[in-house]
Amino acid sequence: MLMRQMRQNTKIIMLITAAAFVALMVFEWGMDMSGQSSGGDLGRVGGTTVTVQAWQNTYRGIYDEVSRSQEEPISSQQNREIEDMAWDEIVNQLLIQRELERRGIRVSDEEVLQAAQFAPPPQLRNEPSFLTDGQFDLQKYQAFLAQAAGDAVFMQQLERYYRDVIPRDKLIRQVTAGIFVTDGELWDEWRARNERIEVSFFAIDPQEWIPDSEAEVTAREVEAYYRENRDSFAVPARAEVLYTVVSKSVTAADSAASLARAEAIRQEIVDGADFAEVALRESADRGSAEMGGDLGTFGRGVMVPAFEQTVFTLPVGEISEPLLTDFGYHVIEVTSREGDNVSARHILILVEREDEAEFALLRTADELETLGRDRPLQEAAAELGLEFQQGEITEEFAILPGVGVAGEGQDWIFQDMEGPGAVSPVFETNEAFYMLEILRQSPGGVQTLDEVEPDIRRMLQARKKMEAGLERARTLTADLRAGAATLESVAQGLGLTVQSTESFTRLDRVPGIGVRNPAIGAAFGTSVGEVAGPVRADGQIVLLRVESRTEASRAEWEAQLSVQRTQVTAQLRQSRLEQWLEGLRETTRIIDGRAAFFRAQEELADGPQIPLAF
């Protein structure tokens, strides 16, 4: 999750003020903007060289950030993702720098002085020495700044920071200028989240309702569809593989050890130890541990079900028995509870492999790699008592049961151009170590008409059945609206049952109907007591009756309007920035020479390189 989120935010990370440190690494330590470089060349962005040193510095910064944010060591798969993120960040930095120069955006001495006095770097706003009652105190910061004025090195670093950040802030304002959200748009967004209705409905499956004889598909129709949509039948290159897995899953013994530790911690508190001190010392939830395990006050629907059930039933002040959730074992104390709100604190003990099991796991992975160098995978796995199975990896999809995303294996097959019979090194994901052997490969291309004819025929027939079903259902709706029948009687005549929903909004997923489809839209456009339909909904034909409606409160909307406007505007600004940056990428010649460079380095060293983080 963390890696995915960081990857999605990479484009914007480089535009906000926190990017200044990375920018200094790239532009001052690893690159001469005149085009001269040090440490070897790794690629180019437009006319600017990307050096190995610049990439290494950025890589190390991200690597350290990810390491601090997770308990588990970084896997080789994560490491590959961090390498790509470092490259993307450097590219983004250089694109932004080029744009700053093209637009002639500069910063004056006065702007630097004003920013230093009144806009401290974000990372300093959480510095304990600058806080008063938990809030950033500008006067304390300004007093510190006055004392630090004699430190030439610090002041130079601060000045470089602002000379980098302020132009970027100006650039952001230029790129996102003109974004405005009307009150009408904000009201529509509020209403979509807060207006609620309840409906009764039944759904017809047209594939069963309409006989095949009423939806025949001709060969000419199949051929015409294939010609008009030929590109949609392109398939990626694929490889059938044999693979074996060394799972990182915890064992029953690991779980028992974690439970024993949680029980011992609970007993320590019951015997008189201070809960907050034990939480600070023992809890794996470091965010709450720093506050003595305090989770604050929260309502129902916030925590996972087992945790919620415990905090709403556990007597106030009592220490719970260890509770197992997907996060680990929790020792919980409810500090107060009133109605549907509860205040609680907890200590989290992760379920982790014990040291002996961890060493055994790593030893097995090492032995597998050694055996795989000169043996088929099946023999190597058998030697270690490991099972093996077959799977498929394509250029577009690389998920294997027990492995997860096999990105390194995918690169090994399609980028390193390995062929049938080749046995891979041992790769690593968060779930497992794994090894591949290529059994068969097929190139990418476009499927022939003969190959896809059955699928096209089924799809076209399903379309015809849907259209015929909608036409037939319109007669039923006419009877309903004329009062000649009820929703219940029509359903009964079709051998169906009318279902009732709980209240839902336009954005909710409704069991039996779906989410954000024509049936949801029709329901909200229908008055209470009236019938809507027939409408398509996830392959079904739906007829429904609106039973109740709770209007969105305009007074509540007006009370929060300023906050909503800020949030929506920020989202639109981010979207605009992402599109702008993507446009720069598409119009700039970018050469990524990492693969060739590091392949050459490995050949020179006659072996794999040591990861850059070590």
N, C-alpha and C positions, 0 to 999 in steps of 0.2 A: 504493500500500500504506500509506504513512504517513498519508494523509488518511483512508482507511477506518478504520485502527486508532484514530486520534484521535477520529473520529466515534463509534465504538463505545464509547470510554472516556469520552465527554464527561460522562455522568451521574455517574460516580464521581470524575472529576477535581475536581469542585467539593466533594466531601465530604472529601477528604484534606487534610492540612496544607498542601500546596503551593498550595491555593486561596486562602490568606490574602491574597496580593498582589492577586489579581483582586478579591477581596471588598472590599479597601480602595479600589480604583479605582472600583468600582460604588457603594459606600455612602458614601464620603467625598468623592470628587472629582466624581461625576456625578449625585448624587441626594440629595435631602432626604427622609428617611424619613417626614416629616410629610405628604408628598405633593407638596410644592413641588419644581419641577424647573428645570433650567437647560439652555440650548442647544437647546430644542425637544423636543417629545414624540414618542416613537417607538412607544409601545404601553403596555399595562398588564398587570400580573400581579396579579389580585385587585384590591385597592384602591390599589396602588402604581404610580406612573408610571415608565416606563422612558424615560430621556432619551437624546437623540442623543449627548451627551457620554459617558455611561456606555457606550453601545454602541461608540463610537469607541475609547475607551480599551481595552476588552476586545478589540476587533478588532485593534488595533495590537499588543497583547501576543501574541496567537496568530499574527498575521502574522509578527512578528519571530522567534518560535519556529520556525515552519515554514521561514522563510528560512535560519536557521542550520543546519537539519537536512538540507538538500539542496543539491546543487551547481547544479541548474537554476533559473532564475528562476521565480517563482510565475506559473503561467498564469492566464488569466482564469477558467477553470473552477475551479481551486483557490481563486481569490479568492472566487468565489461560495460555495464550500463553507466557507471561513473566515468569511464574513459570517454564514452560518447557524449555525456553531458558536458565534460570539460571542453571537448572540441566545440560543441554547440555554443557554449558560453563565450569562448574566444571569438568565434565567428560573429556572434551578436555584438560583442564589444567593438570589433573592428568596423562592422557596418554602422554602428551608432557614431563612432568616431569620424568616419567618412562623412556622415550626414551632418554632424556638427560643423565640420570644416566647410562643407558645401553651402550650408546656410549662414556661415559666418557668425555663429553664436559664440559669444565671448562672455567673460565675467570681469567686473571691475573690482578694484581694491575695496571700494565702499561696500559692495555687495558681499564680499568675503567677511568684512568686519561685522556687518549687520547679522549675517547668518551665524557667525561664531558666537555672538552675544545672545541671540534669541532663538536659534534653531540648532540645538546640540545634536550630534550624531545619534541615531536611534539606539545604538548599543549602549550609550551612556545614560539613557533615560531610566534604565533599570539598575544602574549602579547604586548599591545600598547607601553610599555616602551622600548621594544626591536626593534621597527620599525623605519626605516628612509625612508621617502617618500613612506610609505606603504609596504616596503620590510624589511624582517628580517635583522638586522644588527648584525653580529657576534661579532664585537668589543664591542658593547653595552652589549651584553650578557656576554662576557668574563670579562668586567669590573664589572658587577654585581656579577659574580662568584667569583672574587677576593675579593670583599667586603663581600660576604656571607661566606667566608672561616672560619670566626670566629664563625659562627652559627653551633654548633655541631649537633643539631637535624636535621637541613636542610641538612647538608652534609651527615649525615647517611642515610636519606631518599633518597637522590640522588644516593648514592652509592648502596643502595639496588635495586634501579630502574635499574641501569646499570648491576648489577650482575644478574639480572633476564633477561634483554633484550638481552644482548650480546650473552649469550649461545643460546637463541632462534634464533637469527639472524644467528649464525653459523649452527644451525640445519636446518634452511630454506635453506641455501646455499648447505648443504649436500644433502638434499632431492631433490632439484631442479637442482643439478649439471647435466651437460650434455645436457641441453635444448639449442638447436640451431635451428634457422629458416634460411633456405637458401634464397638467392635472388629470386630463381625461385618460391618458395612458397609465398613470399611476393608479387611478381609481379602478381601471379594468384589471390591473395586476392584483390589487388588493381584493377586489371582488372574486377573482378566480381562486384566491386562497381562502376566502372566508364565507362566501355564499354557499349554503348547504341545502341539499334536497334528499328526499327518500323516494324510491320508486318501486313499483311492482313490475315484473317483466317475465317474459319467456323468450327463449332463443331457439330458433329452428336451424338445423344443420341441412343446408341445401344439397349437400352431397348424398344424403340419405333420402331426402324429401322428393327430389327430382330424379326420375329414372334415366338411365343411360340413353334410352331411345330418344329422349327429348333433348339430348345434348351431344349429338354425334359430331365428331371432328373429322374433316376430310384431309386427305394427304396434301392437297393444295394449301390448305390453311396452315398445316404444319410447316411446309416448305417456305411459305411466305413469312411466317414468324421467324424461322431460322435465318433467312436472308436479312430481315430487318434488325435482328438482334444478335448477329453473329459474334460481335465482340463480347457479349455477356457469357459466351460459352468458352472463353479462354480459361485454361487451367495452368497452374504454376508447375514448375519442375518439382518432382517428388522423389522420395527415396523410402523404400521399405527397409527397416532396420531391425536388427536384433539388439536388445539392450538388457543390461543388468543394473540393479540398483542397490546401493548401500544406504539404507534409510537412516535419516537423522531422528526419526520418531523416538520419543521417550518410551521407556519400558515400564512395566508394572513396578519394577524395583525402584525406578526413578520416582514414580508417582508416590510410592510408599515412603520413600525418603523425604520427599517434600512435605507430605502429610505429617510425618513425625516431627519435622522441624516446625511446622505451623502449630502443632499441638503443644510442643515445648514452649513456643512463644506465647501462646494463649495462657498456659499455666503460669508462666513468668509474670504476666500481667495480673492474673487472678491472685497470685501470691503477693501482689503489692507493687510491682514495677510500674513506672509511669508509662502510660500508653504512648504519649507523644514521643518520649525518648526512645522507646523500643521501635516505634514506627520510623523515626529518623535513622536508626541504626540498621534496621532489618528490611524495611519495605522496598520491593522492587518498583513500586509506583513512585518514582522520585518526585514527581510534581506534587503529590499530596504528602509524601514523606517529609518534605521540607516544612510543611505546616502541621506536623505531628499526626499525619494521616487524615487530616480533615478534608472531607469532600464537599463541605458547604451544605446548603439547603437545596433540596430538589424535590420534584413531584413524581407522580407515577409516569411510567412510559419513558423514563430517562435511562435507567440502568437495565442490564440484562435481566430476564425474568427471575432467575433464581436469586440474584442479589436483591432485586426489588421485593420479592416475597419475604426475604429474611428481614430487611430493614423495616418493613411495615408490620411485622409480627413479633419481632424480638423486643422484649421488655426494655424500656429506656434504662441505660446505665449498665446493662448486662453484657458480658463478653460472649460472643457467639462461638459455637464450635467451628472448626475450620470448614469453610464453604468452598466447594470446587465449582469454578466456572471455566470458560474457555481461556481465561487469562491466567488461571492458577488457583491457589488456595487463598481465601480471604479470612482474616480474623477481624470481626466487625464489632463496633460499639455504636449504638444509637444514642445520640446525646440529647435529642429532643424530637418530638413528633406532635403535629397538630393537624388534624384532618388529613388532607392528601399531600401534606408537605412534611418532610423529615430531614433532620440533620444527623449526619453520621460521619464516622471516621473508620479507616480500615488499614490493615497491614496486608500487603500482597506478597505471597511467596510463590515464585515461579516454579513450575514443574520442569526441571531441567535434568539433563543427563549428568550422572555423577562422574567424577574425574576418571575413574577406572573405565566406565563405559565410553567416555569421550576418547580416551586413549585407544581403546579397542576399535572404535569407529575409524579413527584416523589411520590406525595401523592397517585395518582391512582395506581402506581406500588406497593406501600406498602399495600394498601387496598386489592389489588388483591392477594398478597401473604397471607395475613391474612385470607381472605375468602377461599382460596384454601387449607387451612390446614384441613378443615373438610367438604368440599363440593365438588361435582363433578365440573369439570372445566366449564361446560355449565352454571350451576347455578351461579358460582362465576362471570363469565363474564357478564351474564344477569343482575346481581345485580348492576354492574357498567356501564351498557349500552354499553358494548364492544361486538364486533362481534367475531365469532369463525369460524374456517374452518378446513378441514381435510388436512393432508399431510403425507408424508412418509419420514422416516429417516432410513438409513442403516448404517452398520458399516464402510462403505467406503464413504458415501455421506450424507451430512447433511445441505442442503440448503432449507430454507422455504421462500416462498414469503412474503415480508414484514418484515422478520427477518434477512435475510442474512445467514451467516454461523452459524448454531445452534450447535456449538461444545460442549457447556456445556450440552445442551439437549442430544446430542449423548452420551456423557460420562455418564450422569445420567441413560440412558436406558441400555447401554451395559456394562458399567463398574460397576455401582452400582447394576446391575441385577434387575432392577425394572420390575414388571409384569403388565398385563392388569388391568386397573382400577386405577393404581397409578397416582397421580397428583403431578407434579413437583413443586419445589420452583420457584420463578420468576428469570429468567435468563436475561442477558443483552448483547446486541451487540451494535455496533456503530449506528445501525439503529433503535433499538427498545428494549423494555422490552418484554419478552414473557413467557408464561406458557404452559406446555404440559400436556395432559392426554393420556396414552397409551390405544388404543382401541384393537389392535390385534398385535401379534408378530409371526414371523416365523423364524426358525433357518436357518443358512447358510447351504449350501450343493451343490450338483451337480444336475442340472436339468436333468430330464429323457429325453430319446430320443423322447417320445411322446410329451413332452412339447416344445422341440426345433425343431422338425421336420419341421414345416412350415418355420421357419427362415432359416434353413439349405437349404431347397429346393429353397427358393427365392435367397439365396446367390449363390448357385451353378448354378442356371439358369442365374443369372446376369453375372457370369463368362463366361458361354458358349456363351451368347449373345455378350459379349465383344470380345471374340476370333473370333466368326463368323463375327462380324462387322469389325474387323481389317483385316481379310482375304478379305472380300468384298471390303473394302476401298483401299487395295493395288492395285486393278485393276484400280480404279479411279486415283491413284497416277501415275501409269504407263502411262495412257493417258496424264496426265498433263506434265510429263517429256518428253514424245515423241512429245509434241506440238499439240496433237490431240484435246486438250480441254484447257480451261482456268479455273482458280480457280472460276471465276464468273459463267461460264457456268455450271460447275459441281455443284456448290451450287444451282443454279437456277433449275437444273434438280432434285435436292433432295427437292426442296421447301424451301431452306434455303437462308440466306442473308450473304454475305461476310461483316465482320466487320473489321475496321481499329483501331489499337492501337496508343496511344501516345508512345513516346520513353520510353524504360524501360531498367533496368539492370537485370543481372541474379538473383538479390536478391529481386526484386520488385514483388508485387502481381499484376497480370495483369487481369483486368476484362474480364471474359469470358474464360480465360485460366487457371488462378490459380497462384501458387507460387512454385518455386523450384521443378518442376515436369518434366517428360520427354519432354513435349512440349516446355518448356523454354530451356532445354538443347539442343533439336534439332534445335530450332530457332537460337541459338548462334553458332551452328556448321554448319550453312548453309550460302552460299554466297548470296549477294544481287541479287534479281531477281530470285533466285532458290526456288523450292518448297520443303518443309519438311513434312514428315508424311507418313502414318498415325501414330499417337502416342496417348497413353493414357494420359488423363489429367482430374483428378477429376471425373472419371466415364464417361467421354465423349471421343470421337475419334476426334482428331483435325488434320486438314490439313491447312498448312499455307504457305505464301510466304513472304520472307524477302524483305522489301521495301527500307530500308536505314540502315546504320551502322555508328556510330561515335566511332572510336577507342579510347581506353584509351591512354592518353599521357604518353609516357615513360619519357619524360623530367620532367613532373610534378611529376611522381612517384619517380624519382631519387632525386628530390629536397626535398621530404619529407621522404625519405627512413629511415633515422635514427630514426625519431619520430615513424614511423610505426613499425620498428623493436622493439623499446622499448615497445610499446603498446601490440603487439602480444606476445612478450616474457613474459610480465607481465601476460597476460591472460593464457598462457600455464603454467606458474609457479603456478598460483592460482589453475588451474585444477589439476596439479600434487599434490599440497598440499592437496586438497580436497580428492583425491583418496587415498593418503597416510594415511590421518587421518581416513578415512572410513575403510581402512585396519586394522589399530590399533584397531578400535572399534570391528571389526568382530572377531579379534583374542584375545580379552580380555574379561574375564568374568565380566559383568557389572550387578549389582543388583540395581534396582530402587525400593526402599522401601517407596517412598513418600506416595502412596495411603494408605498403611496399617498404616503407622505412624500417618498420620493426621486423619485417621478414628478413630484410638485409642484415639487421643487427643480430638476429638469431643465427643466421647462417655464419656470420663472422665469429660469433661466440661459440658456434657448434653446439647450441643447446638453448633452451628457453631462457628468457630474461627474468630476472628477479622483479616482482611487482614493484612499481615505483614508490609505493607507500612505505616500503621497508628500508 
